[in-house]
């Protein structure tokens, strides 16, 4: 693994960005190598391999920036195996910003042209050309809806290798186009108006989880909040940043800053944990562009404004106080902490507190509720074997809790649970916590 053909001088290397390398060099110095992160890391728990741990990955990063280790496919594989769950950040006594390190390292790999496989090229094309473009994404989803409706996907699945069968299995039932129509741009508060807030739509949520969005808007309006939904907002850029495409992530972020600033809102409400964590951490995407220039003061100020305006919907409602539902819902509900809500945004108590306000609802805890479920964005599609191993731990914990419903605040986790329960033949409903709350409100109207 020593640098043979990798001829670098300091931070200068073919395809390398000196600013990124400097950032990695500085951030890795925060690690004191204590190892407290190891037991919390999903990949280390499964493999027992130091390279598959946060500490091991930081050793590799340090070796690359010091030119002691070649930035090879082996190093890249160690980075890509990470789920990015951020459990290590919660456990770290030194405050290591591991996700920032990981995204910067992946951006460096991208700059050096290390991602060359066909699967990676497809991923990059989808993320750059389809996901951020509403019309293209809607067209693709409409095609998938047609294939589902006429059972073409089910027939095609039988002809595909297991890896591609898995991708089809994780596709949720897609609603007809009329039920996926764009949201109105404003919603009036019921009763006395308490605040004017923005609502972040995202890219995938409207197409696959429209029920979550309708529930969020219903609950916000029910509790006296005027909601503005800017039609110029775009994808949050989280998947792009996680894959190392920080340039696209920054472009999307600039559009979202303009959209919500123009809307003149007090807060920006997000009901997707992954989107919320990314937007709250967006200032970490600021970095020299490799040509000596840095972000302007205006850009830094505007990104900071958005980062500090973001609120997860459960966090926001709990802090503001809600109208207590009066109708009973006799359900055993298990709340699962999504990684980017628990570790990324440090929102832990608020969703549970909201659920406890529903009469008749019994909140049952599972063992290690903050452990990753294996979804991690598109990780369960790119690393199915490791995702399955991580999921089996989560599934065993949930089965011991024996709930009627599992609720979680991230769309990727919802997909993981629904597909996993279906494969095991389990009749456990999977919902966003706000869907439960909206159902409780709708019953009393």
Secondary structure, DSSP 8 states (H G I E B T S, - for coil): ---SS---BTTB-TT--HHHHHHHHHHHTT-----TTGGG-HHHHHH--GGGSHHHHHHHHHHHHTTSS---HHHHHHHHT-----HHHHH-TT---HHHHHHHHHHHHHHTT---SHHHHHHHHIIIIIIT-HHHHHHHHHHHHHHHHTTHHHHHHTTS-HHHHHHHHT------GGGG----SEE--SSS--EEEEE---SSHHHH-HHHHHHHHHHHHHTTEEEE--TT-----HHHHHTT-HHHHHHHHHHHHHHHHHHT-SEEEE--HHHHHHHHTGGGG----SSS----HHHHHHHHHHHHHEEEHHHHHHHH------S----EEEE---HHHHTSS---HHHHHHHHTSTT-EE---TTTTS--S-TTTHHHHSHHHHHHHHHHHHHHHHHHT-SEEE-S-HHHHHHHHHHHHHHT---EEE-HHHHHHHHHHTT-
